[in-house]
Amino acid sequence: MLPASPFERFRHIVVEGPIGVGKTSLARKLSERFAAQPVFEEPEGNPFLERFYSDARRYALPTQLFFLFQRVNQLRDLSQRDLFSQAAVGDFLLDKDPLFARLTLDDDELTLYQQIFDSLRPQAPIPDLVIYLQAQPDTLIERVRRRGVPMESNISEAYLRELTETYSRFFYHYEASPLMIINTEHLNPIERDDDFAMLVRQITDLRGRRSFFNLAD
């Protein structure tokens, strides 16, 4: 039996985490099960992304700026609607956007990017809850390879390891919204309904501003 909807408490939920951790799959399942409006990244709409994975140095800035404008436009549309008329779930947190910029841009590009980000950031709503999905770098590497997205084939293991550590540092200090940290090493809420129901109960029972859930093997 599925627990009560987490959107009764949190009208705007964001699922976050590094590449391969399953954030979009979980956000989509939450959206479908509880009829929440999906607000998902659209990487296929970024004309620079495939070129970035082949030549990161050359295409880092246009890739980053395209994603920034795309995400801000999505969130601006969301903030202009009445969130109480329909709950929403997303698979990206705008505050995380600069993490990728710091990994890929040189100093001058980063300064330009940060100025643009700072001017756009106030247009995005703050989520009622952020769910941060964790996994070990080796697990993420295996998941990315297994799903076989062609444009991701050039992602290096070193980049994924650095990205994972960057996420960990970011969410260690994150305080803008209530935060639930989920270790996904032994949790599969997409393919196992019992795990999904357990996760939903953890969300609905959340107390305080920060919580950590780890399902032991």
Order of alpha helices (4+ residues) and beta strands (2+ residues): beta-alpha-beta-alpha-alpha-beta-alpha-alpha-beta-alpha-alpha-beta-alpha-beta
